[in-house]
Amino acid sequence: MPARCAARGVGDNVSPALRWSGAPVETRAFALIVEDPDAPTPRPIVHALALDIPGDRDGLAEGALAPGADPGFALGRGAFSRVGWSGPRPIAGHGPHAYVFQLVALARPLGLGANADLADALAAMTGAALARGRLTGFYERS
């Protein structure tokens, strides 16, 4: 992942641009989950949670996961109750960390707002998920 995507103090904390294609025709909304499974914590760290991205979208512009940057969807709470993009900031010398971007095509919007967390989103997706795509980026601090 580009250094500018890393968290403040390391980078500019700018979410990367994303593009996708091939969603099922029944797609009415998307949910995006970004996690670091390599964090030395009991669970992966959630770096971003975007909900109810309109189903006719085919991507997000760079910086779109900042609060107020794109009014077309809701940003949920990630790690440490942060809303919006919280870029990579692994422990220096810890080795490369994977940042897993999961996009879920949904048959209906979830109707969750900014206070929703990953557990809320996953519960609301039950019975609505049509397909899932996954992209993994890597970041390391030496």
C-alpha positions as CSV (number, residue, x, y, z in Angstrom):
1,M,0.0,0.0,0.0
2,P,1.3,3.5,-0.7
3,A,2.9,5.3,2.2
4,R,0.3,8.2,1.9
5,C,-2.4,5.7,2.9
6,A,-0.7,5.0,6.3
7,A,-2.0,6.6,9.5
8,R,-1.1,10.1,10.6
9,G,2.4,10.3,12.0
10,V,3.5,7.7,9.4
11,G,1.6,8.8,6.3
12,D,-1.3,11.1,5.2
13,N,-4.1,8.8,6.3
14,V,-5.7,8.9,2.8
15,S,-7.8,5.9,1.8
16,P,-6.8,4.4,-1.5
17,A,-9.0,4.6,-4.6
18,L,-10.8,1.3,-5.3
19,R,-12.5,-0.1,-8.4
20,W,-14.7,-3.2,-8.9
21,S,-16.8,-4.9,-11.5
22,G,-18.9,-8.0,-12.0
23,A,-21.4,-7.4,-9.2
24,P,-24.6,-9.4,-9.5
25,V,-27.4,-7.6,-11.3
26,E,-29.6,-7.8,-8.1
27,T,-27.1,-5.7,-6.2
28,R,-28.7,-2.8,-4.4
29,A,-25.9,-1.8,-2.1
30,F,-22.3,-2.7,-1.1
31,A,-20.5,-2.9,2.2
32,L,-16.7,-2.5,2.5
33,I,-14.7,-3.9,5.4
34,V,-11.0,-3.3,5.7
35,E,-9.1,-5.3,8.4
36,D,-5.5,-6.0,9.5
37,P,-5.4,-9.7,10.5
38,D,-1.7,-9.5,11.3
39,A,-2.2,-7.0,14.2
40,P,-0.9,-8.5,17.5
41,T,-4.4,-8.4,19.0
42,P,-7.1,-11.1,19.7
43,R,-9.1,-10.0,16.7
44,P,-8.2,-8.3,13.4
45,I,-8.2,-4.5,13.6
46,V,-10.9,-2.9,11.5
47,H,-9.4,0.0,9.6
48,A,-12.6,1.0,7.7
49,L,-16.3,0.1,7.5
50,A,-18.4,1.7,4.7
51,L,-22.0,0.7,4.6
52,D,-24.8,1.2,2.0
53,I,-22.6,2.2,-0.8
54,P,-25.1,2.5,-3.7
55,G,-25.4,-0.6,-5.8
56,D,-24.8,1.2,-9.1
57,R,-21.3,2.4,-7.9
58,D,-18.2,0.7,-9.4
59,G,-15.6,2.2,-7.0
60,L,-14.5,4.8,-4.5
61,A,-12.2,7.7,-5.2
62,E,-9.0,8.2,-3.2
63,G,-9.9,9.8,0.2
64,A,-13.6,8.8,-0.1
65,L,-13.5,6.9,3.3
66,A,-12.8,10.2,5.3
67,P,-15.8,11.4,7.3
68,G,-17.8,13.9,5.1
69,A,-15.8,13.1,2.0
70,D,-18.6,11.2,0.2
71,P,-22.2,11.7,1.4
72,G,-23.4,8.7,-0.7
73,F,-22.9,6.1,2.0
74,A,-22.4,5.7,5.8
75,L,-19.1,5.1,7.6
76,G,-19.3,2.8,10.5
77,R,-17.0,2.5,13.5
78,G,-13.7,0.7,13.2
79,A,-11.0,0.0,15.7
80,F,-11.0,2.2,18.8
81,S,-14.4,3.5,17.8
82,R,-12.9,5.6,14.9
83,V,-15.3,6.5,12.1
84,G,-13.8,6.5,8.6
85,W,-10.4,5.4,7.2
86,S,-7.7,4.7,9.8
87,G,-4.7,3.8,7.8
88,P,-2.0,1.3,8.4
89,R,0.4,1.9,11.4
90,P,1.9,-1.5,12.3
91,I,4.5,-1.7,14.9
92,A,7.9,-0.8,13.5
93,G,9.9,-3.9,12.8
94,H,6.9,-6.2,13.2
95,G,7.1,-7.3,9.5
96,P,4.6,-6.8,6.7
97,H,0.9,-6.6,7.6
98,A,-1.9,-7.6,5.3
99,Y,-4.7,-5.2,4.8
100,V,-7.8,-7.1,3.6
101,F,-10.4,-5.2,1.7
102,Q,-13.7,-7.1,1.5
103,L,-16.5,-5.8,-0.7
104,V,-19.9,-7.5,-0.2
105,A,-22.6,-7.1,-2.7
106,L,-26.0,-6.8,-1.0
107,A,-29.6,-7.5,-2.1
108,R,-30.7,-4.6,0.1
109,P,-29.2,-1.6,1.9
110,L,-28.4,-2.4,5.6
111,G,-29.9,0.8,7.0
112,L,-27.2,1.2,9.6
113,G,-25.6,4.5,10.5
114,A,-22.3,5.9,11.7
115,N,-22.6,4.1,15.1
116,A,-22.7,0.7,13.5
117,D,-19.7,-1.5,14.1
118,L,-18.5,-4.7,12.4
119,A,-20.8,-6.9,14.5
120,D,-23.8,-4.8,13.6
121,A,-22.9,-4.9,9.9
122,L,-22.4,-8.6,9.8
123,A,-25.7,-9.3,11.6
124,A,-27.5,-7.0,9.2
125,M,-25.9,-8.7,6.2
126,T,-27.6,-12.1,7.1
127,G,-29.7,-13.1,4.2
128,A,-28.7,-10.0,2.1
129,A,-25.2,-11.0,0.9
130,L,-25.1,-11.9,-2.8
131,A,-21.3,-12.0,-3.5
132,R,-18.0,-11.0,-2.0
133,G,-14.7,-9.8,-3.5
134,R,-11.4,-9.5,-1.7
135,L,-8.2,-7.5,-2.3
136,T,-5.2,-7.7,0.0
137,G,-2.6,-4.9,0.2
138,F,0.6,-5.0,2.3
139,Y,2.3,-2.4,4.4
140,E,5.4,-2.6,6.6
141,R,7.3,-0.2,8.8
142,S,11.0,-0.7,9.2
